Amino acid sequence: MPFQVRLFSEFPGARLPEETGRTYAENALGKARAAAGLTGTLALGDDSGLEVDALAGAPGLNTARFGGPGLGDRERRELLLERLRGLEPARRTARFRCVIALVGPTLGEQVVEGVVEGIIAEAARGSGGFGYDPVFFYPPLGRTFAELSDEEKARVSHRGRALAAARPLLTGVI
């Protein structure tokens, strides 16, 4: 797409709002509104999370804060695995969800979503990706997200799917 993409942090005075929304869409819109307000141009904001069915959808909106402050990715994965210990694969179903908000002078406010279904593995596998990727097993490819190449992951991930859903909206802005 013929856009110059810049990080919000590149702009003087950039401050992302806290993620206080009750939904991914509220958080994504807050980020996109802040960026559009500061830059005066089209802005994209996103929020995403891991939803585990056996944990009633947790960690969900709290994915990045699962287990409390001070935990790193590895500790969060270990906590997740501990909470699911002993559950058979059929009860370890989960999904990654990404919501992208687009805010701009000619576009207004638009929200799209991408979701990918998977299973939480019994142990971490792979060295790619970040966060929960080593424990998110994607059945159609028979590997965890951390075992996929960047290209494979971009094609099937929740973020890739959300960006694909945003593409028609962006095409209308050109």
Residue, then its C-alpha position, 0 to 999 in steps of 0.5 A: m500500500p502506498f503509505q509511509v508508516r511511522l511509529f507513534s513514538e517518532f513524534p515529539g510529545a507522543r503519549l499512548p493512552e493507558e489501556t483502560g477500555r473494557t474491549y479490545a476495540e475501545n483500547a485500539l480506538g484510544k490509541a488511534r485517536a491519540a495518534a490521529g490527534l497528534t499527527g493530524t493524519l490517518a492513524l492505526g491503533d491495535d489491541s490484541g490478546l490471547e483467549v483461553d477457553a478453559l480459563a473463561g477467556a483469560p488472559g484476554l484484555n490482560t494478556a500483557r499483564f497476566g500474572g501481575p506486574g514484573l513478569g516477563d514473557r517466559e514467566r507468563r507462559e509458565l503461569l499459563l501452562e501451570r493453570l492448564r496442567g493436566l487438561e487434555p488437548a480438547r480442553r486447551t482450545a484458545r485463540f489470538r484476537c487482534v482489533i485494529a482501529l483506523v482513525g483519519p480525517t477522510l475515513g472517520e473511525q473504523v474497526v476491524e478484527g482478526v482471529v486465529e484459533g489454536i490449542i495451548a501446547e503442553a510445553a513451549r516449542g520454538s524460538g521465533g515470535f514473542g509472548y505466547d507464540p511458543v505455546f500457541f499450537y496452530p493445528p493447520l500447520g502442525r506447529t506453534f507460532a514460535e516454530l513458524s517463519d515470519e512469512e508463515k505467521a504473517r499469513v495466518s496470524h490474528r494481526g495478519r488477518a486484521l490487517a487484511a480486513a483493514r486493507p479495503l478500508l485503506t484502499g478507499v483512502i488512497 
